[in-house]
Amino acid sequence: MKKSARWIPAAAIPVAVIAAGIVVPSMAANADVDLPDKSPQQVLALAAGSSGVAFSGTVEQTSDLGLPDIPSSLQGGSSAGESTSDALEMLTGSHTAQVFVDGEARQRVQVVDDLSERDVIRDGRDLWSYDSTSKDATHTTLPDASSRDLPDALADGTAVPQTPSELADAVLDAVGDTTTVTSSDDVSVAGRDAYRVVLTPDDADTLVARATLTVDAETGVPLAVTVDARGQDDPAISVALTSVSFETPASSVFEFTPPADATVTEVAVPAEGREAHGGEHAEPVVIGSGWSTVVGLDGATSVAGSAPADGSASGGDQGDRSALLDQVMTRVDGGRVLQTSLVSVYLSDDGRVFVGAVDAETLQAAVASAPAE
């Protein structure tokens, strides 16, 4: 499932480009699983052809990117602080989500916490997000029923959990001349027999050590994806279904009517080439290729425009956001930089964001070589 979040207001750190991880269930090789032999390329082709398969299941989420703990004194106090805290919590905590898919134009991701529920629902051209705690609902009418998928974040910036299929898309996009693809042992995941392939980057600059893709032997749906970082024992990112059914979900699952007491906001999809809030939209800057590609985004697509990189603030929201950024990022010439175990992020003073699966030094060198706005 491909995603586009150009028109989604971002949180105070670029959630859309720092992958949210998923807990790895018990997935040891099982001697009882002995599937017909397939080459690694055949397994990848099986996964690539599964986009129209209907299913539902439970996804457990966590991540280990080496992000620091954020003091509680900085985690609230304003809408900016709360949305940033939500974003960080999605990147560092553990979560459970229910996922429902009926083809490429009907999906629902439902995150249920102790006393609250957050939903992102797509039904053809209608895209809804809803938070039962704030009672905020956001609705967007998409240009057509096949042009976009679920966003990376709710309208308030809260990150939406990824599914194995979404992370698998990102991994498969990186397959090329800079990748060695090998087969691994057959396994059982969520009660399903599955093939497993390992993608190892042939790229000395990337922080990615390897990515492991586990694919349902019958449907091709990715059941689990893990991404390991160099020098780290535990996976930096992993996505896994802990239970799955391949029966088509009921149509009612994708129907949503906001409660009577909800505050509903209509968000328009911008015309091609323009920002959601007006003005020209700069196309992403792409530096390099393969696993060490660096992507530069303008401030409207990212967060730099919301939180001045020089630390200034014109209100409580910006002050809280800036304080949170200072907890996770290091000030450098021209902006701030964050290096996790898997990805580095550079927020420039002029409102751009650069992201890549490379170390901070390599990222800053790429930024220095990028054309100025």
N, C-alpha and C positions, 0 to 999 in steps of 0.2 A: 504494500500500500504506500503510494507516494504521498508526501505531505508538502503543503505550502503554507507558510505562516506570515507572509509579507504583510497582511492586513491585520494581524492579531497584535494588539498592544502588548509589548514585552515587559517582563519583570525587570528588576534592577540589576540582574546579571543575565547574560544571554542564555536562558534555559533552552531555547530552541536549538542551540548548537553545542551545549554541553550535554552529552547523552545521559539520560536517567537510566539507572541500571535495574536489574531484576535478579531476585534471589535464585540461586541454582538449586534445584531439588536433587534428591538422590538420583544419580544418573550413571552409576557404575556399569561397566560392560557386563552383560549378562550372557552366560554360556548357553542359555536356552534360546537366545535370539540369534538365529542364523539365517539371514535373508539371502535371496539370490544376489549374486555379485553384480555390482554396478560400478562403473568407473567414477572417479570424482566429478568429471564433467557431466556424466549422466545424472548424478545426484543434484548438481547445481541446476541442470535443466529441469529436473523434476520440481525443484523448489520454485524456479522462475515461472513455471506454468500453473501455479496454485492460486493465483490472485482471485479467481472467481469462486473458490470453494466456500461454502457456508459452514460455519461452526460457532460454537460458544464454549467458554471455559473460564477458568480462574487463573489469573496471573499474579504471582508474588514478586514483589519488587524490592531491591536494595541496590546499593552501589558502594564501591570502595575506591574513591578517587583521591583520597588523601586530603580532603578539604578539612579545614580547622573547625572546631566547635565554636558556635557563635554564642556569646554571653546572652543570657535571657534579657538583660537590660536593653539590648539592641534589637530584640525580636518583635517589638510591638510599638504601640504608641501612635501609629498613623497608618493610613492605608498603604503608603509606600513601604513602611517597615513590615507590615503584615504580609504583603504580597512577596516581598523579598525573602522573608522568613519562610513562607510557604515554598518558594522556589528552592531555597537551600535545603529545606527539610526533605523535599522530593529527591534531591541529589544525594543526601546522606543517610536517610532513614530507610525503614522497611515498610512496605505497603502491600495491600492486597486489592486487586481490581477484578471485576467481572467484565468479560469482553464478549460481545455479540457481533457476528459478521454475517451478512447475507449479500454476497457479491461485493462489487467495488463501490456501490453507491448507498449502501445501508450498513452503518456500523454504530455501535454504542460501547462506550467505556464508562464504567460505573465504579467509583471509588467509595467504599463504605467505611467510615471511621466509627468510633464508639457511638456517637449520637448525631452523626451528620452524614450527608451523602452528596457527592459531586458527580455530575454527569456531563458527558459530551455525547450528543446524539446527532447522527446524520441520517436523513431519510430523503434520498434524492437530492433535490435542490435546497431543502431546509436543513440548516445547521443550528443546533441549540446547545448552549451550555447553561448549567444550573447548579447553584450552590445552596443547599438547604439551610445552611447556617446563616448566611447573609441574606437569603431569599432573593438573590440577584439572578436574573435570567438574561441571556443574550441570544438574539436571533439574527441569522444572516441568510439571505436568499442567494444561493450560488448561481452563477451564470448559466450552468446546465448541470445535468445530473451526473456527469462523469469528469468534470474538470478539476475537482479538488477533493481532498480527503479530510479526515479529522485534523484539527490544528494541534500544534505542540503545546498550547497553553490556553487556559480559559481567558476570558476578557480581562480579568483582574491580574493576569500574569501567572496564576497557579499552573504548574506544569501538569500535563496529562501523561499518565504512564504509557510507555511504549508497549507494543505487543512484539512477540518474536518475529512476526512477518515484517513489521516496520524496521526493526533493527537488521533483519536479514537483508532487506532491500539495500540498506546502507552498506552492508558488508559486500553484497554481490556487486554493487556499483564500483567497488575498489578492486575487483578481480581484473587482472590484466597482465601485462608483461612483467610487472614488478611483484608478482605473487606466485608462490609455489603451492599447489593444491594437492593434498594427499588424502587417502582414505584412512579412517580409523575404525575401531571396533563397532559392530552393531550394538545398539542399546535399546532399552525400554524406558520410555518417558510418558508419564501420565497414563500408563496402561497400554501404550501404543508402541509397536515395533518400529524402529527408526534407524535410518542410515546416519552416519556422522562423518563429516569431512573437516579437515583442518586447513586453513588458509594462512600461510606464513609469508609476511612481507619480505621481499628482497630489497630492502630500503634501509640503509643505515641511519637515516635521519628521523625516522618515525619512532614514536613512543610505543607503538603497537607491536607486541611480541608475536601474537597469533590471534586468529579468530576461529572459533569452532562452531560449526553449523550442524544442528541436529534436525533431520527432516523426516516427517511421517512417511513410512514406506508406501502407504496406499494412496494418500491424497497429495503428498508433496508439501503440505503445510509445514512451515518451520515450527517445531515444538520448543526449541531452545536455541539460544545463541549466547556464547560467551566471548568476551574480548579480554585478552590478557595483556597487561602492560609490562614492559621490560623491567626486570629487577623487582617485580612484585609477585609474591607467592599466590595470593588470592586473586580471582578475576576482578578486573577493574569494572567491567560491565557484564551483566548476564541477564538474560530474559528467558523465562520458562513458563510454560503452561503446566500447572500441577494437576489439573483435570481438564478434560476436553470431550465434547460431544460433536459429532459431525451431522447431527440432525439440523435442518434449517430452523432458525429461531422464529417464533411466532411474529407476525406482522406487528402486533401490539407492542412488542419490545421497542420498536423504533418510532412509535407514535408518542408525541410529547405535547402536553398542554400545560403551560405554566400555572401554578396555583394562583388562586385569586389574590393572595396577599403578596405575590412576587412583584418586584420591580423589573420591568422588561425594557431592555435597551436594544434598539435596532442598529445593526452595524452594516454599513454598505460595503460591498466589495469594490475596491477602486478599479477604475479603468486601467488597462495595461499601460505600464510606463509611468503611473502616477501613484503617489503615496495615499494611504488611507485618510490622511488629514490635509491633503492638498499639496501642491508643489511637485516638482519633477522628482521622479524616483530614479536613483542611480542604480545601474545594474551592478551585481556583485563583482568584485575584483578577484580573479582567480590567479594565484601565483603557484607555479610548480605543477606537479601531477602525481597521480598515484596516492600512496598512503601518506605522503608528507605534503600534500596539497594544503595551501593556506588560502582561506576565503576571507575577503574583506567586505563588510556590509556598511551601508551608510547609517547615520544616527536614527533615521525614522524607522528602519527595520530592526534596530537593536535597542540599546538602552542608554547609550552615551548621551543622547539628547535629553534624557530624563534626569540624569545625575551628573553634574559637571565634573569632569575628571580632575579639575584643579582643586576640588574640594569645596568650592563655593556653594552656597545654598540660598535660595530665595524664600524658603518656607520650611515648615516642619517636615513635610514629606521628603523634600530633597535632602534635608539635613540627615534624616534617619537613613535614607538610601545611601548617602555618601558615607555615613559612619559604618554601615554594613559592608560596603565595598572596601573600606579601609581595613576591615577585619580579614578579608580573604584575598586582597590584592596588594601588590607591592608597587609603590610609586617609582617610576623610571622617567627618563627624559621623554617628554611628550605625552605622558599619560600614566596608565596603570597596567600591570601585567599580573596574570595568575597562571601558575603552572600546577596542574594536577598530575596524577600518575599517568594519565592517558592523553590529556588535551591541554593546550595552553591558549589563553585568551588575552588579547591586548585591547584596552579601551583607550583611544587616543583623545587628546584634548580638543581636537577639531571635530569630534563626534562620530568617528568611525570605530568599528569593531573588527578585529582580525582574529581568526580562530584556525587552529590546525593541530593535528596529532603529532606535534613536534615539541621540543623543549623551548623554554622561554627565549633563550639566546637565538636559536634558529628562527623563531617567530619574529623577534625584533629585527633580525637581519632582513627577513622577508618584507616586513613593514617598511624598512628604510628603502627597499628597492621598489616599492609600490608607487604608482603615479600619484602625485598630490591632487586633491580635489580643486 
